[in-house]
Amino acid sequence: MLKKLEHAPIDFDQLQNTQGKTVKRYNKQPQPFEIREQGSLRWIRFSDGSIQSVMLLQEPAYPMLDYIQGLLCSLLYTQQPSSLLNLGLGAGSIERFVLSQLPKIKLVSVEIDPNMVSFSRDYFNLPNSYPVVLSSAEHFLDTNQKSYDIVVCDIYIKRNTENPLLTTSFYQDIASILNQGGVLAINCLPASESEIVDLLLKIRSIFPWIAIFDVPSLQNVVLFCSLSAAPEISTLTTRAERLYQSSGLNLLPICKRLIWLPKSNQHRCGVEK
């Protein structure tokens, strides 16, 4: 069980201006980055100054970032989720928490970049024994034959390149592999209001029920998309309290910030289960 530590919100402006110690440099194009650490924190700093994958060194399983905790709220949609597909490994924040605290969940992780897998193992405590599927999310969805209670999507797409997250077919493929009562949780970093509106229109043509978590102090938006009605807020908070007691991760504040969109009646026939 995680220690029930009350962590102050991360000040990203301060972290961006913190030199810290450079643990490793990656000069990989198109976006070189460094792994840095100072005190109890280790993080990734990209060449443009952006920060990702903040990890607490003394407790790596604890998800430090608000948007990662937001994605983990997908665990509350079913009483006892048994399977989770994570599209986009990143530095393994989702994996560290689930493998450590919820080992009964069958976890599948998909990552297109083998270098990301390597440095997650070397510097961000991803177990060497944990298998990661090396594939693009689109190819995996095209060939996958299994279904899941939860699909998490946290994929970095370079600007001005083809983005599968902006296609309706991507969400049709995910909808087809969700179990009854399942949920898709997406981390979005919209460049503009029009971009998030366009994305929501595409998703709502597939998923009738959507909830939004607008991440405080960041541009990130986490979307929860389901084919059937989401649990009542009282059910979500009860499950969040149970998760807090068993793991030490408190998702109650995020549950209270969720914004629920009215049900869409424009979803496409043949997708809903």
C-alpha positions as CSV (number, residue, x, y, z in Angstrom):
1,M,0.0,0.0,0.0
2,L,1.2,3.5,-0.8
3,K,1.9,5.8,2.1
4,K,-1.0,8.2,2.5
5,L,1.2,11.3,1.7
6,E,-0.4,14.6,1.1
7,H,1.7,16.1,-1.8
8,A,1.5,19.7,-2.6
9,P,0.6,20.4,-6.3
10,I,3.6,20.5,-8.5
11,D,4.6,24.0,-9.5
12,F,5.5,23.4,-13.2
13,D,6.8,26.9,-13.7
14,Q,9.2,26.4,-10.8
15,L,10.1,22.9,-12.0
16,Q,10.9,24.3,-15.5
17,N,13.3,26.8,-13.9
18,T,14.9,24.2,-11.6
19,Q,18.2,23.1,-13.0
20,G,18.5,19.9,-11.0
21,K,21.0,17.2,-11.9
22,T,21.0,15.9,-15.4
23,V,20.8,12.1,-15.1
24,K,20.6,11.3,-18.8
25,R,20.5,13.2,-22.1
26,Y,18.7,11.9,-25.2
27,N,19.4,13.8,-28.4
28,K,16.8,11.9,-30.3
29,Q,15.0,14.0,-32.9
30,P,12.5,15.6,-33.4
31,Q,12.3,16.4,-29.6
32,P,15.5,15.9,-27.6
33,F,15.0,15.7,-23.8
34,E,16.8,15.2,-20.5
35,I,16.1,13.2,-17.5
36,R,16.7,15.4,-14.4
37,E,16.3,15.0,-10.7
38,Q,16.4,17.1,-7.6
39,G,15.6,16.2,-4.0
40,S,12.8,13.6,-4.1
41,L,11.8,14.2,-7.7
42,R,12.9,12.9,-11.1
43,W,11.3,14.2,-14.3
44,I,11.7,14.5,-18.1
45,R,12.5,18.0,-19.5
46,F,12.1,18.4,-23.3
47,S,14.1,20.8,-25.4
48,D,11.1,23.3,-25.5
49,G,11.1,23.4,-21.7
50,S,8.0,21.3,-21.2
51,I,7.9,18.8,-18.2
52,Q,6.6,15.3,-18.2
53,S,6.7,12.1,-16.2
54,V,7.4,13.5,-12.7
55,M,8.2,10.6,-10.3
56,L,8.6,10.5,-6.6
57,L,11.9,8.7,-6.0
58,Q,11.1,7.2,-2.6
59,E,7.7,6.0,-3.8
60,P,7.7,5.5,-7.6
61,A,4.2,3.9,-7.7
62,Y,2.6,7.2,-6.5
63,P,1.2,9.1,-9.5
64,M,2.4,12.6,-9.0
65,L,0.8,14.4,-11.9
66,D,-2.9,15.5,-11.8
67,Y,-3.6,14.3,-15.3
68,I,-2.3,10.8,-14.5
69,Q,-4.5,10.7,-11.4
70,G,-7.3,11.8,-13.7
71,L,-6.7,8.9,-16.1
72,L,-6.7,6.6,-13.1
73,C,-10.2,7.7,-12.3
74,S,-11.2,5.3,-15.1
75,L,-10.6,2.5,-12.5
76,L,-13.8,3.8,-10.7
77,Y,-16.1,3.1,-13.6
78,T,-16.5,-0.6,-12.8
79,Q,-16.7,-2.2,-9.4
80,Q,-13.8,-4.6,-10.0
81,P,-12.0,-3.9,-13.3
82,S,-10.2,-6.9,-14.5
83,S,-8.4,-5.6,-17.6
84,L,-6.8,-2.3,-18.8
85,L,-5.2,-1.4,-22.1
86,N,-2.8,1.5,-22.0
87,L,-2.1,3.1,-25.4
88,G,1.1,5.1,-24.9
89,L,3.5,4.0,-22.2
90,G,5.2,7.3,-21.5
91,A,7.5,6.7,-18.5
92,G,5.2,4.1,-17.1
93,S,3.2,6.1,-14.5
94,I,0.0,4.0,-15.1
95,E,2.0,0.8,-15.1
96,R,3.8,1.5,-11.8
97,F,0.6,2.2,-10.0
98,V,-1.5,-0.7,-11.4
99,L,1.3,-3.3,-11.1
100,S,2.1,-2.3,-7.6
101,Q,-1.4,-1.6,-6.2
102,L,-3.8,-3.6,-8.4
103,P,-1.9,-6.7,-9.5
104,K,-5.1,-8.6,-10.3
105,I,-5.8,-6.3,-13.2
106,K,-4.6,-7.8,-16.5
107,L,-2.6,-4.9,-17.9
108,V,-1.5,-4.5,-21.5
109,S,0.7,-1.6,-22.5
110,V,1.4,-0.4,-26.1
111,E,4.3,1.9,-27.1
112,I,5.6,2.7,-30.5
113,D,9.1,3.9,-29.4
114,P,11.5,1.2,-28.0
115,N,13.7,3.9,-26.6
116,M,10.8,5.0,-24.4
117,V,10.5,1.5,-23.0
118,S,14.2,1.3,-22.4
119,F,14.5,4.5,-20.4
120,S,11.3,3.7,-18.5
121,R,13.0,0.6,-17.3
122,D,16.3,2.2,-16.6
123,Y,15.2,5.5,-15.0
124,F,11.5,5.2,-14.1
125,N,11.2,1.9,-12.3
126,L,9.3,0.0,-15.0
127,P,10.0,-3.7,-14.1
128,N,12.2,-5.4,-16.6
129,S,9.9,-8.4,-16.4
130,Y,6.9,-6.5,-17.6
131,P,6.2,-7.0,-21.3
132,V,5.4,-3.9,-23.5
133,V,3.8,-4.3,-27.0
134,L,5.9,-2.4,-29.5
135,S,3.4,-1.0,-31.9
136,S,1.5,2.0,-32.9
137,A,-1.9,2.3,-31.3
138,E,-3.7,2.1,-34.6
139,H,-1.9,-1.1,-35.7
140,F,-2.6,-2.7,-32.3
141,L,-6.3,-1.9,-32.5
142,D,-6.4,-3.3,-36.1
143,T,-5.0,-6.6,-35.0
144,N,-6.3,-6.9,-31.4
145,Q,-8.7,-9.7,-30.6
146,K,-9.3,-9.1,-27.0
147,S,-11.7,-6.8,-25.0
148,Y,-11.1,-4.6,-22.0
149,D,-12.8,-3.0,-19.1
150,I,-10.7,0.2,-19.4
151,V,-8.8,1.7,-22.3
152,V,-6.4,4.6,-21.4
153,C,-5.0,6.7,-24.3
154,D,-2.1,9.1,-23.6
155,I,-0.3,9.5,-26.9
156,Y,2.0,12.3,-27.8
157,I,1.5,13.5,-31.4
158,K,3.8,16.0,-32.9
159,R,2.1,19.1,-34.2
160,N,1.4,19.3,-38.0
161,T,1.5,15.5,-38.3
162,E,-1.2,13.0,-38.9
163,N,-3.1,12.5,-35.7
164,P,-5.2,9.3,-35.2
165,L,-6.8,10.9,-32.2
166,L,-8.6,13.2,-34.5
167,T,-10.3,10.5,-36.6
168,T,-13.6,8.9,-36.0
169,S,-12.4,5.4,-37.0
170,F,-9.9,5.5,-34.0
171,Y,-12.7,5.8,-31.5
172,Q,-14.9,3.2,-33.4
173,D,-12.0,0.7,-33.0
174,I,-11.8,1.4,-29.3
175,A,-15.5,1.2,-28.8
176,S,-15.6,-2.2,-30.4
177,I,-13.2,-3.7,-27.8
178,L,-14.7,-2.2,-24.6
179,N,-16.6,-4.6,-22.3
180,Q,-20.1,-3.8,-21.1
181,G,-19.8,-0.8,-18.8
182,G,-16.2,-0.1,-19.9
183,V,-14.6,3.3,-20.3
184,L,-12.1,5.1,-22.5
185,A,-10.0,7.7,-20.7
186,I,-8.0,10.1,-23.0
187,N,-5.4,12.7,-22.0
188,C,-5.7,15.6,-24.4
189,L,-3.5,18.6,-24.9
190,P,-5.5,20.8,-27.2
191,A,-3.8,23.7,-29.0
192,S,-7.0,25.6,-29.1
193,E,-10.7,25.6,-28.1
194,S,-11.7,24.7,-31.6
195,E,-9.5,21.7,-31.5
196,I,-11.1,20.3,-28.3
197,V,-14.6,21.0,-29.7
198,D,-13.7,19.2,-33.0
199,L,-12.4,16.2,-30.9
200,L,-15.5,16.1,-28.8
201,L,-17.8,16.1,-31.8
202,K,-16.0,13.1,-33.2
203,I,-16.1,11.2,-29.9
204,R,-19.7,12.0,-29.2
205,S,-20.6,10.4,-32.6
206,I,-19.4,7.1,-31.0
207,F,-19.7,7.5,-27.3
208,P,-23.1,8.9,-25.9
209,W,-21.7,9.6,-22.4
210,I,-18.7,11.8,-21.8
211,A,-17.3,13.4,-18.6
212,I,-14.5,16.0,-18.6
213,F,-11.7,16.7,-16.1
214,D,-10.1,20.1,-16.8
215,V,-6.7,19.6,-15.2
216,P,-5.9,22.5,-12.8
217,S,-3.1,24.9,-13.9
218,L,-2.4,22.9,-17.1
219,Q,-3.7,22.8,-20.6
220,N,-4.5,19.1,-20.3
221,V,-8.0,17.8,-20.5
222,V,-9.0,14.3,-19.6
223,L,-12.1,12.8,-21.2
224,F,-14.0,9.8,-20.0
225,C,-16.1,8.2,-22.7
226,S,-18.5,5.3,-22.3
227,L,-21.2,3.5,-24.4
228,S,-23.5,3.1,-21.4
229,A,-24.4,5.5,-18.6
230,A,-21.5,6.2,-16.2
231,P,-21.9,5.3,-12.5
232,E,-23.6,7.9,-10.3
233,I,-21.3,10.3,-8.6
234,S,-22.1,8.7,-5.2
235,T,-20.9,5.4,-6.6
236,L,-17.7,6.9,-8.0
237,T,-16.9,8.6,-4.6
238,T,-17.6,5.3,-2.7
239,R,-15.2,3.5,-5.0
240,A,-12.7,6.3,-4.7
241,E,-12.8,6.0,-0.9
242,R,-12.3,2.3,-1.2
243,L,-9.3,2.8,-3.5
244,Y,-7.9,5.3,-1.1
245,Q,-8.1,2.9,1.8
246,S,-6.5,0.1,-0.2
247,S,-3.8,2.0,-2.1
248,G,-3.3,5.4,-0.5
249,L,-4.3,7.2,-3.8
250,N,-7.0,9.8,-3.2
251,L,-9.1,10.4,-6.3
252,L,-12.0,12.0,-4.5
253,P,-11.0,15.6,-5.4
254,I,-11.0,14.7,-9.1
255,C,-14.4,13.0,-8.9
256,K,-15.8,16.2,-7.5
257,R,-14.4,18.3,-10.4
258,L,-15.8,16.1,-13.2
259,I,-18.1,17.9,-15.7
260,W,-20.8,15.7,-17.2
261,L,-21.9,16.4,-20.8
262,P,-25.6,15.6,-21.6
263,K,-26.1,12.3,-23.3
264,S,-25.6,12.4,-27.1
265,N,-28.2,10.8,-29.2
266,Q,-26.0,11.0,-32.3
267,H,-23.9,7.9,-31.7
268,R,-23.5,5.6,-34.7
269,C,-25.5,2.5,-35.0
270,G,-23.7,-0.8,-34.7
271,V,-21.2,0.4,-32.1
272,E,-23.1,0.5,-28.9
273,K,-23.1,-2.8,-27.0
